[in-house]
């Protein structure tokens, strides 16, 4: 990295309005990209919901293990944001250090592939051991194996998007993500239902479509980075095959607590899927659809908070404490306003939202629909806490503060949230609704703990 005498620190807004504009300039496209990137999962659930409850349940439990691997692998990729943004905050002309970070993060994505395949081969026995229906577990096994080839490409796209956000390139990446989503949805229509002369592959077709779309997305991002003048100036793909084990070590050191933090949160929701399965297949299918709605709503504050991590990382690199405080306040405010757009209709018109996922003339899906209508207002209840906790978590990540957030989320989700969900769902008269009470309890605890940690970090002098 350039030394202190020759570095050119990033120029940051000195007003609250200026910071909000800077945040929204990169944050809105990032939030929309997150929502659009999630849309194939919505489309999968919408289309699979028209096949039957067994397929919905299989997709749900297959996704538990698939997203566990995604979460464990995402840490070194998420570490790209603080490393790149702080480097550019310290010296806006930095190129070599940024290139090292991105190159080795892409390496990490593909080096993890053998482990991913090996673990996904165990999906069926793991789910049977966890008390899931054997027929559902067998179908889930086939589903995740065709999803697996796309996972390293998905992670690599995440790394490239984090880099592009740090250099304020978000509009075209949003369009690329949108095109990938369209490819996925079109292939879903072809492969799930057997249109255009293709075989009707059902749930397996949905997995194949997702993998193809992920691979397409990766090469589209590579082409864009080679085309865009600012991105091209970093020459990311020069010496692509040269290892840089020192930078890999830094990514893993910063990334493993992020992986555990993400896993603590994500696996609480996935545990909810398994608890719902222990209650019944119909309850599990209803829980999966309601969770799909809540996850879609989460994408907007998540994307905005990712932008907040970039903004606060630039401020930390420039050693500008005032800019850090402005980035914090604007990120939390924007995240809360964004979640409100989704939470209000989910709370007040759940039947209309739920009907989007069903063929209302099909008799066998009616019981699932009724559970979704019950679950959605409960999901709306925790959305605001979820928005604030993810904003705080991402802002801490932008400051490269990752160990305490890991501890806080572990306590919040697994010592508070999970016991509440497990007991109320399986050992009380509340039933499957109790899972949502547990999720809310965990998110409220995380919201409080991460908020306090962020406040303490901002009060401390910026380290040299």
C-alpha positions, 0 to 999 in steps of 0.5 A: 500500500502507498505510504502515509506521505504519498497517499491521497485519502478518500474525499468524504461528505461533511454533511448528513445530507451529503452522506445520505446521498452517497449511501443511497447512490450505491445503496439503492442499486445494491439493495435492488440487486440483492432483491433481484438476486433473491428473486429466483428463490422466490420464483422457485418457491412460487413454481415449486408450490404449484407441484405439491407440499412434498416438493416444497418441504424437500426444497426447504430442508435441502436449502438448510444444508446448501445455505449452511455451506454458503454461509460458512464459505461467505466469510472470506468473501465478505472480508473483501469489503473492509479490506478494499474500502479501507485501502481505498479510504487510505489511498484512493489511488491504491491498486495492487493491494485491492487486486491481491484481495479480490484475486485471493477471494476468488481463489477461496471460492473455488478451493472450497468446491470439493468440501461443498460437494462432499458435504452435500452428498450427505444431505439425505442421511443427515436429514433422516437422522434429524427426523425428517420424512425419508421421502422428502429427504431423498428428494432434497438430496437430488435437489442440492446435488444439482444446485452445488455446481453453481455455488462457487460461482455465486460466491465469486460474484459476491466477491466481485460485487463487493469490489465494484461497490467499493469503487462506486460501480453498482448500476451495471452490476444491478442490471447483470444480477437482473439478467441472471435472475431472468435466465434463472426464471426462464430456465425454471419455467422450461425445466420444472414444467417441461416447456419448449420440449424439455423434460419436466424435471420438477424440483431437480429442474429448479436446481439445474436452472439455478446452477446455470444462472450462477455460472452465467452471472460470474462470466457476465461480471468478469466481462463487465470488469474488463470493459469498465474503465475504472474497474479495468484500471485495477487489472484484477485478473492479471497474474490470476494463477499466482498464489498470494498466501499472505493475503489468503491468510488475512482473508481467512483471519478476518473472514472466519468470524464473519462466517460463524456470525452469518451461520449463527443467524442463518442456521437459526432460521434453518433450524426453524425449518427443521422444527416445523418439519418435526411438527408436520409437513404441512406446517413445514411447507407453510413456514418455508413460504412465510420465511421466503417472504421475510427473506425477500423483505430482508434483501433491501436493508441487507443491500443498504447495510452492505453499502453502509459497510463500504461507506464506514470502511472508507471513513475508517481508512481516511481516519475520519470519525465524523464520517463514520458517525454519519455513515452509521446513522444514515445506514440504520435510518435507510434500512428501517425505512426500506424494511417498512415498505415490505413489513406493512403489507405483510402484516395487514394483507397476509392473505393477498401476499400468501395467495401469490404462492398458490394455485388457489383451486388446488385442494391439497395446498389449501391447508398450507395457505392457511398456515402462511396467512397465520405466519406472515403477520408474525414475520412482519413483527420481527422485520424492523429488529432484523433491519437494525441488527443487520445494519449494525452488523455490517457497519461493524464489519466495515470497521473490521470488527468481527470477533465481538459480533460473532459472540453477540450473535451466538448468544442472541440466536442460540442461547436465547432465540433457539430455546424459545423456538424449540420449547414453544413449538414442540413443548407447548400448546403454541405449536408452529407459531412458537418458532416465530416467537423464538426468531423474534427473541433472538433478533431483539437480543442481537439488535440490542447487543450489536447496537451497544457494540457499534456505539462503543466502537464509534466512541473510541479513537480511530487506531493508527 
